[in-house]
Amino acid sequence: MFSENGRISKRQIRRLLIYDLFGINTLLLPVLLAKYVGKDGIFSIFGAWVLLLCYLVFLEKLHRRMPCGYMEYLKRSCGTFLSWVFAFLYFVYCILLGAYALYTETSLIQKCLLREESFWLIAFFLCLVGAYGIYQGMEGRARVYELLFWFLMVPLFLMLFLAMFQWNTDYWTPVFVAGALPVVEGIYLVVIFSGVIFLLPFLVGYATKKAQIVVAARQAAAFHFTINVAMFLILLGIFQEKALGRQRFPVVTLMSMVDLPGGFLKRQDAFMVAIWFFTLFAFLCTGLFYAQTALTQIFHTGKKFLVLLGVTAAVYGISGMFYRTAWAEGLYFKFLWYVGTPAVILIPVIAYLSAERRRSA
């Protein structure tokens, strides 16, 4: 029997994080790494993994020092005004994450499943279902993703295994040709795409045991980076560096190239897109959930429905901007590069140092 206590277990946290990290990363990250770092993108992935593991050590210490929920901790540590500023930064960051997840998922559905359907209609129904899931609470959403996990991952592992027979390892070399600066920029790019890790403090109020949050995050990060390495090597070994850098969703193209034994499934790419449908949808819901949490703190309101309605409308509108104008997507990545990612990395650090200073005063 499931418990109805509003809490989620370590396994559920791990699988939620895997969903959030998997979808957007496997679709877009190999393309960007191939474009800007080339074959040395593999070293950027490993470098980012090391940095994130170090940051998780800090988050583990932070969680032990938090006697309350994260938003309340910010208020106690940094004061009312600064906590409001931090909540606003989180709100903007999460709204943009959710909007970009919606834009990417809708574009993928248009490309692979509903070629003649309206972007706006698909996005509307995704927003509607996502808002309903958020309104029902964290626990119910975690259960659904927990049950679906292996139904989605086993077909993926099978397809990646079969794809290994088509790669050419000569396409992996030469290495160490990009230079130190591009590799460092590639590391930061992988960190940007792992941004959900920096939102872990929000889970303190929802985990069965807060000590298990970082443990689950380490396991999710290990899975995430292993898949990223495997995906990058497979795509690089099949498409080569330049062709990989020019594609939109190369992993979906890969699914259509893999021959299943027996030939019983002719359009496995349409079947496999279900993996990215659910993982991108999970990422959309994560953006909605954290944006709702931050907006509630900003306005100090308990009107959950109205807050969620406003957040959902904002996500829908911004995703339409990504769809209609190319500059909006470029502006989004500039925000992540220069403002959003540094902010969500530094806010917990500032709060922790401020709390320690108050404690020692």
N, C-alpha and C positions, 0 to 999 in steps of 0.2 A: 504493500500500500504506500502511496505517496503521502508525504506530510504536507500540510497547508500552513506553513509557518513563515512564508515570505522569504525564506533563506535558500541559498543554493550551495551545493556541495563542491568539494575540490574537483571532482570529475566534471561536473557541469561547468565550472569556471574554466577548466582547461579546454573543454570542447567549444565553449563560447569564444574563447580567445583564438582558438585554431580557425574557427569559421571567420572571425573578423580579420585575421591576418591573411588567410588563404586566398580569398576571392580576388581582391584588388591587386594583391602582390603578384600572383601567378599570371594574371592577365596583362598587366602593364609593366611590371618591373623588368622582366627580361628584355623588353624592347628598349627601355630607357638605358639600361646598363650596356646593351650592345651598341647603342647610338653614341653614348658619351664616354664609355670606358673600354668598349670592345671586349676582347677575350679576357682581359684582366678584371672583368666584372666579378669573376669568381672570388678574387681576393677582397673585393669590396664587401661581398656578402659575409665572408669570414670575419673581416674587420668589424662590421656592424654587429655581428653576433657577440663578439668579445665586449664591445662597449655596452650593449644592452644587458649582458650578464652582470657587468659591473654596476650598472644603474639599478638593477634588481636587488643587489646587495643593499644599496641605499634605501630603496623602497621597503625592504624587509625591516630595516631599523626604524623607518618612519612609521610603519604600521604598528610596531610595538609601542610607540610613544603616543599613539592616537587613542584617547579615551572615549571618543565620540565619532560621529560621522564626519566625512571630509569637509563639507561646507562649513559645519560648525567649528571644526578644527582651524580652518582658515580664519574664521572670524575671531576666535580666541587668540590665535597666534599673531595675526597681523593687524587686527583692528577692523572696525566696520567699513571704513572707506576703502582700504586696500583690498579687503576681502570682496567688496563689490566690484572693484576693478578686475580682480582675478576671475570672478564669476562671469563677468562680461567677456573676458578673453576666452574662457572655456566655452561660453555660449557660441561665440563667433566660430571658433575652431570646430566645434562639434556640428554646428549647422552646415558648415562647408563640407565636412566629411560626409555627412548624410546626403547632402545634395549631390556631391560627386559620385557617391555610391549609387544613388538613384539614376543619375545621368548615364553612368556606365552600364548598369543593369538594363535599363530601357534600351540603350543602343545595342546591347548584345542580343536582347530579345528580338529587336527589329531585324538585326542582321541574320539571325539563325532560325527564327521561328515565325515571326509575324511581319514579313517584309512589307506588306501593304498597309499595316495598321498605323494609326496616328501615334506619334511619340507622346503627345499630351494625354491621350486616353490611357495608354499603358502606364505612364508615370502616375496618373491619377489613381488607378486601381492599386498600384503598388504602395502608394502613400496611404491609401485607405486601409489596406490590410496591415501595413506596418504600424499605423496609429492604433488600430484595434489591438494588435499584439502588445504594444507598449502599455495600453490602458489596462490590459488584463494582468500586468505585473511581470516582474523579472522571473519568478519561479516557473510560471507556465511556459514562458518562452524558452527557458533553459531546458525544460523537460523535452520539448519538441525537438530541439537540436541534438539533445543527448540520444534520443531514439533514432534519429535519422543518420547519425554520424557514420556508422559502418556501411549503411546502405549506399552512401555517397562515396566513401573512401575506397571501398573494395574495387568497384569498377574503375576508379581513377588509377589505383595501383596496377591493375591489370593492363590498362591502356598504356601506362608509362613503361611497363615491362615489355610489352610488345613493340613499343616505339624504339626501344634500345637496339633492336635488331636492324634498324634502318639508319642509325647514325654513322657518321664518319669521324673518327677521333682525330683525323688530320686537321679538321676544322677548328680544333681546340688550340692549335699552336700557330704562330709563336706567341709566347707570353712575355710579361715584363717589358712591354713596348709602349704602354700608354703613358708612363711617367707617374711620378708620385702624386702630383696635384690632382689629376683626373681620378686616380684611385681613391684619394681622400674624399673628393667630391662624390664619388660613387658610394663610399661608406655612408656619407651624410644622406644621400638619396635613399639608401636602404633603411636608415634610421627614420627618415620622414615617412616612409611607407609602413613602418612598424609603430606608428603613432598611438595606436590603441594601448600599447604597453604603458604609456605615460598617463593613462586614465585609470590605472589600477586603484589608486586611492579611493575612487568613488565606490568601489566594491566593498569597502570595509563594513559598511552598514548592511550588506546583503549576504555576506559569506557566513556559512555555519561556524567556521573558525577563521578568524582573520589571519592567523599564522599560516593557513593553507593557501592564501591568495598567491603569494610569491612563489611557493612551491609549484602550484599549478601553472603559473606564468612561465617558470623555467622549463617545464615539460612542454608547454605549448610553443615556446620559442625554439626549443630543440627540434620539434616536429616541423615548425615553420621554416627554419633555416635549412633543414635537411631536404625538404621538398623544394625550396628555392634553388639549392645547389643542383639537385637532380634535374629540375625543370630547365634551368639555365643551360646545363651541359647538354641535355637532350635536344633542346631547341637550337643551340649553337651547332651541335653536331649534325643537324638535319638541314637547317636553312642557311648556315654560314653567317658571319658577322654582319655584313652589309644588308643582306636580304632580311635578316631578323630585325634590324633596326628600322626597316621601312614598313613593317606590318602593323596592323591595328590590334588584333587578338590572335597572335601566332599559336597559342596553345589550342585554341578552338580549331584552327586550320590543321594543326597536328592531328587532332582527333579524327578528322575526315580522311587523313592519309593512312592511318593504321588499319591494316587488314586483320579482321577477326577470323580465327580459324572456323572454317565451315561456311563463311560468308552469309550467315543467317541474319545479319543486321546491316542493311545497306546505308543507312543514314545515322551512324553512331555519333556523329558530331551533334545532331539534334538531340539525341538521347543524353549525351554527356554534358550538354549545356545545363542540364538540371543541377549539376554540381555547383556551377557558378551562379545559377539562379538563387539557390538557397544560401550560399556563402555571401554573395553580395546583398541579399535581402537581410541577412543577419547583421551585416555591416551598416546598412541603412537604419535598421532598428536601434543599433548601438548609438549612432549619431543622434537619432531622435530622443533616445532615453537620456543621454548625458546632457543634451541641449535643454531638455525639459527640466532636468535637475538644476542646471545652472540658472535658467530663467526663473524658476521658482524662488531661488535664493535672491536674485536681483530684485524681484517685486514683493518678496515676502508674502506670497499668497498660497492658499491651500486649494485654490480652484484648479484642480488637476486637469479637468476636461478642457477648460478655456486655454490653459497654458499649452497643452498638447495640440490643440487646434491651431494656435498661432505658430508653433514650431513646425507643424506639418505643412502649413501654408507657405512658410518661409522656405522650407526644403524644396517644395514643389516649384516655387517661383525661381529660385536660384538654379535648380537643375535645368529649367527652361532657358535660363541665360547661357548656361554651358552649351546647350543644344543649338541656340540661335546664333551665338557670337563666338568666334574663335578666340578673341582677346580675353574673354571671361575665364577660359580654362588656363591661359597663360598667367593671368592675374592671380588665379587660385594657387598655382604652384609657386609663384613669387611670395605670396602670403605665407605658405607653408615653409618656404626656404628661409625667409628673413624674419618672420614674426611668429607665426603659429607654433612651429616646432620648438624654437628656443623658449617660447613662453611656457608651454606645457612641461618642458623639461625643468625649467628654473623655478616655477611656482612652488612645487613641493619642497625644493631645496630652500627657498626663501622662508617658507612657512616653518620648516624644521629648525632652521637656524634662529628664527625669531622666537620660536617656542623655547628653544634651549637657552637663549639669552634671558627670557623672562623667568625661566625656572631657576637660573643661577643668580638672578639679581636679588 
